[in-house]
Amino acid sequence: MASRFRNLFFHHLLHLLLLLCLPSLAAASARVPAIIVFGDSTVDAGNNNQIKTVLKSNFSPYGRDIYPHSLISCCCLPSSILYNVSLPKTHHLLKALHNLRRLPHAPMASRFRNLFFHHLLHLLLLLCLPSLAAASARVPATPLSSSATLPWTPATTTRSRRPYGRDIAGGRPTGRFCNGRLATDFISEALGLPPLVPAYLDPDYGIKDFAQGVCFASAGTGLDNATSDVLSVIPVWQEVEYFKEYRRRLGRHVGKARAMHIIREAVYIVSIGTNDFLENYYSYVTGRFREFKVEEFEDFLIDRAADFLTAIYTLGARKISFTSLGAMGCLPLERTTNVLHGGDCIEEYNKVARDFNVKLQALIHRLCSSLPGLKLRYAPVYDGLLRIIQNPSAYGE
Ligand SMILES: *[C@@H]1O[C@H](CO)[C@@H](O)[C@H](O)[C@H]1NC(C)=O
């Protein structure tokens, strides 16, 4: 099992980096002054630690591989990794890897290779997090069984098992939903910015740090206000409010002109939407399923995405990467609960993701033609990862 995943993981990492870096890098001109992040658990750097919610990751084994003063911190796969990856053609991959290596402090592939096992565990953990958390008071650690079925047991039993605890002392659970750094942290580093993008609510950081990068994301949130209510996390409108406050603080810190420059030239990464379906619509706790047919709910969310993007555009954001939905029917929890069909992916959810993505692309075109100067990019992640899930041996051994 482990060896099967070694190369797979490596692919994931590369593709993730490529996927998330390249659009942003391409959108960026010569120099990017800052990276600014909005969204959910895929990119939350610890904001949830500072609010009243059960959806936190401030305990071991989270953060185990975070070594802020060393480049050896390994990559964390955000909860979307199993679907947050596109597979570029090999020559694109090599070229991009080559380019990444030339960037200052670019993460080197070899450093990650042996760490795949952690990632796999955390990957699995992460993948089922949003839905699991909805049903449990505290998010449990996940034993490695198989990628297709993911039973879970309380952390106390799994923690005594290897590889949990292997290097606990070195790690610091920062509130990232992973063992190490998030994709956005790697992107920041690849852009020549600091190796960690700090959470806006983290009291260990201040406006001086945020001038180069800031994360407003909150695990468990969504485009719909009702989604963030489920686990009392930060609604997306509140992320925008924090962004407004940030602009004011930045103006006081570096001066108005410089602040406006940072806001305009920064790269924005948005990763949000899965929770709207899995935690909200299909979990039947919010009543949205009675209010809307699923197609109508997709349209409703697209309108909310438009509101959000227009709001940050109005506040000065220009270079924005918006991540598509992935094959959310293939998340381990969804497959585990798909008992009737032997643990297969839930095709209905995947279809919803595809339909949503089509609408999202249309929205992006619309906004790019109506909002002057906007460089909004769609980061497609559905197909590539689904291919890996369906045919892992083609990408591994
Ligand atoms: C979400 O909540 C905020 C704050 O209460 C409100 O301003 C906004 O209109 C709400 N959005 C929708 C679509 O209801």
The ligand as an SDF file (V2000), in Angstrom:
LIG
                    3D

 14 14  0  0  0  0  0  0  0  0999 V2000
  -24.9340   36.9860    4.7180 C   0  0  0  0  0  0  0  0  0  0  0  0
  -24.8460   37.6290    5.9580 O   0  0  0  0  0  0  0  0  0  0  0  0
  -24.4020   38.9890    5.8970 C   0  0  0  0  0  0  0  0  0  0  0  0
  -24.2430   39.5100    7.2950 C   0  0  0  0  0  0  0  0  0  0  0  0
  -25.3990   39.3440    8.0320 O   0  0  0  0  0  0  0  0  0  0  0  0
  -25.3690   39.8090    5.0780 C   0  0  0  0  0  0  0  0  0  0  0  0
  -24.8920   41.1310    4.9610 O   0  0  0  0  0  0  0  0  0  0  0  0
  -25.5240   39.1900    3.7040 C   0  0  0  0  0  0  0  0  0  0  0  0
  -26.5070   39.8670    2.9830 O   0  0  0  0  0  0  0  0  0  0  0  0
  -25.9070   37.7150    3.8340 C   0  0  0  0  0  0  0  0  0  0  0  0
  -25.9450   37.1470    2.5040 N   0  0  0  0  0  0  0  0  0  0  0  0
  -27.0600   36.6360    1.9940 C   0  0  0  0  0  0  0  0  0  0  0  0
  -26.9970   36.1450    0.5980 C   0  0  0  0  0  0  0  0  0  0  0  0
  -28.1060   36.5470    2.6120 O   0  0  0  0  0  0  0  0  0  0  0  0
  1  2  1  0
  1 10  1  0
  2  3  1  0
  3  4  1  0
  3  6  1  0
  4  5  1  0
  6  7  1  0
  6  8  1  0
  8  9  1  0
  8 10  1  0
 10 11  1  0
 11 12  1  0
 12 13  1  0
 12 14  2  0
M  END
$$$$
